[in-house]
Amino acid sequence: MAGFDASFGPLRRPVFPPADAREGPDVADLPSLAIEKVHGFATVPSSLHWVSDSEIVYPCARLVVLMDVVSLEQRFFRRHSAAVTAVAVSRGTQPLCASGQARGSGKTAEIFVWD
């Protein structure tokens, strides 16, 4: 197997697999994975919001997590293709969430409005 260059801060060094390493399976042959829990939080200013009396919403990498604070069950908004940089919630009978992401390779930042 070939090596590759890796950056560690200002250092750039070649990295090689162990001599007895074997090629892994093709990604297409792997079972799909499902997210069960997210442990983490993106330190985005003003991005933790109450959606209801028992549910909060917050960003974590490319996900927006909705978590019931009583049961600790989580749901996820997964439409972002880059890091979520903003989350907002409307107040009203039918709350809406809006989440925005950093600019991707297309150089256009996206905002999603969802319920």
C-alpha positions in Angstrom: 0.0 0.0 0.0 1.2 3.5 -0.8 1.8 6.1 1.9 0.6 9.7 1.9 1.7 13.0 3.3 0.0 14.2 6.5 0.1 17.6 8.1 0.5 17.9 11.9 0.3 21.7 12.5 3.1 23.3 10.6 4.8 19.9 10.0 4.2 17.8 6.9 5.4 14.2 7.1 4.9 11.0 5.1 2.7 8.3 6.7 2.8 4.7 5.7 0.6 1.7 6.7 2.1 -1.2 8.7 4.0 -3.7 6.6 1.4 -6.4 7.3 -1.6 -4.2 6.5 -4.3 -5.6 4.2 -6.5 -3.7 1.8 -9.9 -3.1 3.4 -13.3 -3.8 1.9 -14.7 -1.6 -0.8 -16.8 1.1 0.8 -19.8 0.0 -1.4 -19.6 -3.4 0.3 -19.9 -2.0 3.9 -23.2 -1.9 5.7 -24.7 1.5 6.0 -24.4 3.1 9.4 -27.2 4.9 11.4 -26.5 7.6 13.9 -27.9 6.6 17.3 -26.5 9.4 19.6 -24.4 12.5 19.1 -21.9 13.3 21.9 -20.6 16.8 21.2 -21.5 20.4 20.6 -20.3 23.0 18.1 -19.1 26.1 19.9 -21.2 28.4 17.7 -22.3 31.6 19.6 -26.1 31.7 20.5 -26.8 28.3 19.0 -28.4 26.3 21.8 -32.2 26.9 21.8 -35.3 25.6 23.4 -37.8 24.3 20.8 -40.4 23.3 23.3 -40.7 22.8 27.1 -38.7 19.6 26.8 -36.6 19.8 23.6 -33.5 21.7 22.7 -31.7 22.2 19.4 -28.0 22.7 18.8 -25.4 22.2 16.0 -22.7 19.5 16.0 -20.4 19.5 12.9 -22.7 19.0 9.9 -25.7 18.0 12.0 -28.3 19.8 13.9 -29.4 17.8 16.9 -32.8 18.0 18.5 -32.8 16.4 21.9 -35.5 15.7 24.4 -34.0 16.6 27.7 -36.3 14.3 29.7 -35.9 11.0 27.7 -32.5 12.0 26.2 -33.7 10.8 22.8 -32.2 12.6 19.8 -33.3 13.4 16.3 -31.2 14.9 13.6 -31.4 17.3 10.7 -28.9 16.1 8.1 -29.1 18.2 5.0 -26.0 20.3 5.6 -22.9 19.6 3.5 -20.5 21.8 5.6 -20.2 22.7 9.3 -23.3 24.3 10.8 -22.4 27.8 11.8 -25.8 29.2 12.9 -29.1 27.9 14.4 -32.3 29.9 15.1 -35.8 29.0 16.3 -39.0 30.9 15.7 -41.5 31.3 18.5 -45.1 30.5 17.8 -47.7 27.7 17.6 -45.6 25.8 15.0 -41.9 26.4 15.8 -39.6 26.6 12.8 -35.8 26.1 12.9 -33.3 27.7 10.6 -29.8 26.5 10.3 -26.9 27.9 8.2 -23.6 26.4 7.2 -20.2 27.6 6.2 -19.4 28.2 2.6 -18.8 25.0 0.8 -16.7 24.4 -2.4 -19.5 26.1 -4.4 -18.7 29.3 -2.4 -22.3 29.8 -1.4 -23.4 29.5 2.2 -26.7 27.7 2.5 -29.6 28.3 5.0 -32.3 25.7 5.6 -35.6 26.4 7.2 -37.3 23.3 8.6 -39.8 22.1 11.2 
